Amino acid sequence: MNRKYELVYVVSPEATDDQVTELHTQVESIIQRLNGTLEKSENWGRRKLAYEIGRHKEGTYVLEIILGGGDLMKEIDRRLKVSDLVIRHLIVRVDAEQGVVERTRARRMETSRRRRIARGLPADRLPGEGQRGEPDDDRDDRFDLGGEDMR
């Protein structure tokens, strides 16, 4: 089953651009070999680390968005752990978070529609309705405290 993952890895500051490109090529070949797809790749460049890792105070950050299975990500994780160039790496499954966001948005919209109908308003907002500066806000019950008392 193909899932969406974000891979971020930090490469040692001593690594040359050619070595960073070679590391990216290795990751890409693993993805192709295990039937995954590389959706997006960004080299964020050399940045200061939030805290010192070993003796390193900065590193080159690379982001890869990958569609693939768990075995693909296990292999990439294994390879990055043994690479001397990689200071740190993190793999996060993104599709689960997107599902939660979509369900939350749908639940808020449904609640908003029910409240608007109970007030005698149309179920959906009309263009220009609501406070200025909030065009995409899908809540219209900003002042409803949900039965809580403010004391």
C-alpha positions, 0 to 999 in steps of 0.5 A: 500500500502506497503512503505518503512520507516526508524524509528530511535529512541533515548532511554534514557541513564538511560534505561537498555539493557532489556528495550531497547530490550522490546521497540524493541519487542513492535515495532515489535509486532505492525508491525506484528499486522498491517501486516507490515514487519521489514526488518532490525533492528540495535542497534547503541548503546549509543552515545553522542547527538548533543545537550542536550535534556531535561537533557539528553546528550547521548542516545541509538540509534536504527534504524528500516527499516519497510515495511508497510502502513501509519496506521502502522506508525501512530500507531508506532508514537503514541506509541513512543510519549507516551513512557517515555523511548524514548527521540526523534524519527523520521520516514522517508519514504525512497521509495520516495527518491529512486525513485527520485535518480533513475529518476535522474540517468536515466536522467543523463545517457540519457543526457550523451549518447546523448552528446557522440553520438553527439561527434561521440563516442559510447553511453556507456562508455567503461571500463577504459574510463574517469578519474582515481578514478571515476569508477562509474561516469556516467557523461562524460561531466565534462568540459561542462558548459551547455552554461554558461560563466565563467567570 
